[in-house]
Amino acid sequence: PQTGKPGSKFGGVTVQDVAAMETVTIGLKGDSERTKLAEIEQRLEAWLKEHAPEYVRAGPLRLMGYNSPQIRPELRYYEVELPVKKR
């Protein structure tokens, strides 16, 4: 509430409220290429398979980028999240 209301802001950016969730996350440095994302998703799915008695997948893969386009790709930090929920 202190930062504003959801909706269209600043041209093509849309601000949304997203419900709280549990995720399995891998933090990475570098460019978030689609081929690399497929590999990361496989790693997260492997973790999920190891923990299958406890967790199930609860949504699509999410990419969380933290740097502006002015930061060189090899220096950017991002996270790849897989939403999960307890069985």
Contacts in CASP RR format, 6 or more apart in sequence:
PFRMAT RR
TARGET T0000
AUTHOR 0000-0000-0000
METHOD contacts of the structure
MODEL  1
PQTGKPGSKFGGVTVQDVAAMETVTIGLKGDSERTKLAEIEQRLEAWLKE
HAPEYVRAGPLRLMGYNSPQIRPELRYYEVELPVKKR
4 15 0 8 1.000
5 15 0 8 1.000
6 14 0 8 1.000
6 15 0 8 1.000
6 16 0 8 1.000
6 17 0 8 1.000
7 14 0 8 1.000
7 15 0 8 1.000
7 16 0 8 1.000
8 14 0 8 1.000
9 15 0 8 1.000
21 58 0 8 1.000
21 83 0 8 1.000
21 85 0 8 1.000
22 58 0 8 1.000
22 83 0 8 1.000
22 84 0 8 1.000
22 85 0 8 1.000
22 86 0 8 1.000
23 62 0 8 1.000
23 81 0 8 1.000
23 82 0 8 1.000
23 83 0 8 1.000
23 84 0 8 1.000
24 44 0 8 1.000
24 47 0 8 1.000
24 48 0 8 1.000
24 55 0 8 1.000
24 81 0 8 1.000
24 82 0 8 1.000
24 84 0 8 1.000
25 79 0 8 1.000
25 80 0 8 1.000
25 81 0 8 1.000
25 82 0 8 1.000
26 40 0 8 1.000
26 43 0 8 1.000
26 44 0 8 1.000
26 79 0 8 1.000
26 80 0 8 1.000
27 77 0 8 1.000
27 78 0 8 1.000
27 79 0 8 1.000
27 80 0 8 1.000
28 36 0 8 1.000
28 40 0 8 1.000
28 77 0 8 1.000
28 78 0 8 1.000
28 79 0 8 1.000
28 80 0 8 1.000
29 74 0 8 1.000
29 75 0 8 1.000
29 76 0 8 1.000
29 77 0 8 1.000
30 73 0 8 1.000
30 74 0 8 1.000
30 75 0 8 1.000
30 76 0 8 1.000
30 77 0 8 1.000
30 78 0 8 1.000
31 73 0 8 1.000
31 74 0 8 1.000
31 76 0 8 1.000
32 63 0 8 1.000
32 65 0 8 1.000
32 76 0 8 1.000
32 78 0 8 1.000
32 80 0 8 1.000
37 61 0 8 1.000
37 63 0 8 1.000
37 80 0 8 1.000
40 80 0 8 1.000
41 61 0 8 1.000
41 80 0 8 1.000
41 82 0 8 1.000
44 61 0 8 1.000
44 80 0 8 1.000
44 82 0 8 1.000
45 57 0 8 1.000
45 82 0 8 1.000
48 55 0 8 1.000
48 56 0 8 1.000
48 57 0 8 1.000
48 82 0 8 1.000
48 84 0 8 1.000
53 87 0 8 1.000
54 86 0 8 1.000
54 87 0 8 1.000
55 84 0 8 1.000
55 85 0 8 1.000
55 86 0 8 1.000
55 87 0 8 1.000
56 84 0 8 1.000
56 85 0 8 1.000
56 87 0 8 1.000
57 82 0 8 1.000
57 83 0 8 1.000
57 84 0 8 1.000
58 83 0 8 1.000
58 84 0 8 1.000
58 85 0 8 1.000
59 82 0 8 1.000
59 83 0 8 1.000
60 83 0 8 1.000
61 80 0 8 1.000
61 81 0 8 1.000
61 82 0 8 1.000
62 80 0 8 1.000
62 81 0 8 1.000
62 82 0 8 1.000
62 83 0 8 1.000
63 78 0 8 1.000
63 79 0 8 1.000
63 80 0 8 1.000
63 81 0 8 1.000
64 78 0 8 1.000
64 79 0 8 1.000
64 80 0 8 1.000
64 81 0 8 1.000
65 76 0 8 1.000
65 77 0 8 1.000
65 78 0 8 1.000
65 79 0 8 1.000
66 76 0 8 1.000
66 77 0 8 1.000
66 78 0 8 1.000
66 79 0 8 1.000
67 75 0 8 1.000
67 76 0 8 1.000
67 77 0 8 1.000
67 78 0 8 1.000
END
